[in-house]
Amino acid sequence: MAGSNHGHNPAAWTGVTVSFIGFCIAGVALVGWNMIGFWGGMAVTLLGGVVGAAMKAAGLGMPKEPAHVAEARVKAGEASKARLAAQAASS
C-alpha cells in the first residue's frame, strides 16, 4: 500500500481524526458511566465516516486511476505470471 499512497489525502486524514475524537469522547464517557456522552461520542465517530465520504465526493480524496494505467497494471501482472510459469516449467 505504500506505493499507492493509500490514505494520504485530506479526506482520509479528516475522517480518521473526527472518528478518533468521537472514539475518545465515547471512551471517557463510558468510563464515567455517562451513557448520553457515550452515544454522543459514537455519533461523532460515525460522523467521521460521513465527513470523509463527503470530502472524497468533493474531490479531496485519492484521484481515480486512469484506464490506461489500470490496463498496463493488468498486462504487467499477466506477463509476470507467464514468466513465473515458464521458469517453473523449465526447473
N, C-alpha and C positions, 0 to 999 in steps of 0.2 A: 504494500500500500504506500510505502514511502515514495515510490517512483511516480505514483499517480496524483500526489498532492492531496490525498483524501482528507477532507475535513479542514483544510487550510483556507477558509474563506469566512467572511463576516457573518454569513447566515449560520454556519455551524458553530462558530465561537459564541455568538449571541444566544442561540438556542440552548447550548450546553450551560452557559453561565446563568441564564434565567432558571433553568431546571435545577442547577446546583443550589442556587439561592433558595428555591422552593423546598428542596430536599432538606437543607439546613433548618429552615423555618419549621418544617414538619417534625424533624428530629428533636429540636429543642422543645417544641410544644408537646410532643409525645412524652418526653422525659418529665416535663412539668405537669403532665396529666391534664392538658388543655386540649380537649378534642376539637373545639372550634378552630383553634390555632393549627392543629394538625391537619384538618381538612382544608383550611385556607392554604397551608403550605403545599398540600397535594395539588390544589388548584393552580398554584403558581408553577409547580413542576410541570403540569400538563400544558400550561400557558407557554412554557419554554418551547415545546414542540410546535405549537401553533405559530409562535413568533419566528422560529427557524424556517418553517414551511412558507410563511408569508414573505420572509426576506428572500428565500430562494425563488419564489414566484416573481418577486420584484427584480430579479436579475443579480442578486448579491451572492448566489451560490456558485457551485462549480459550473463552468461553461460545458455545454453538451459537446461530445466528441464528434468531429466531422465524419461523414460517411466514408471518405477515402481513408481516413486513419483507421477506422474500425475494420474496413476491408483488408488493409495492409496487415493489421494485427492478426486477423484470421488466417491469411495466407502464410504469414511467418510461422504461426503455430502449426499449420499443416505441413510446411516444409520441415520444421523441426521434428515433428513426429515421423515423417518419412525418413529423415536422416537417421534417427534413432532406430527405426525398424530395420533399415539397411545394415546398420552397424551390428545389431543383434543377430541378424541372419548370417552375416559374414563371420561371426565369432564362433 
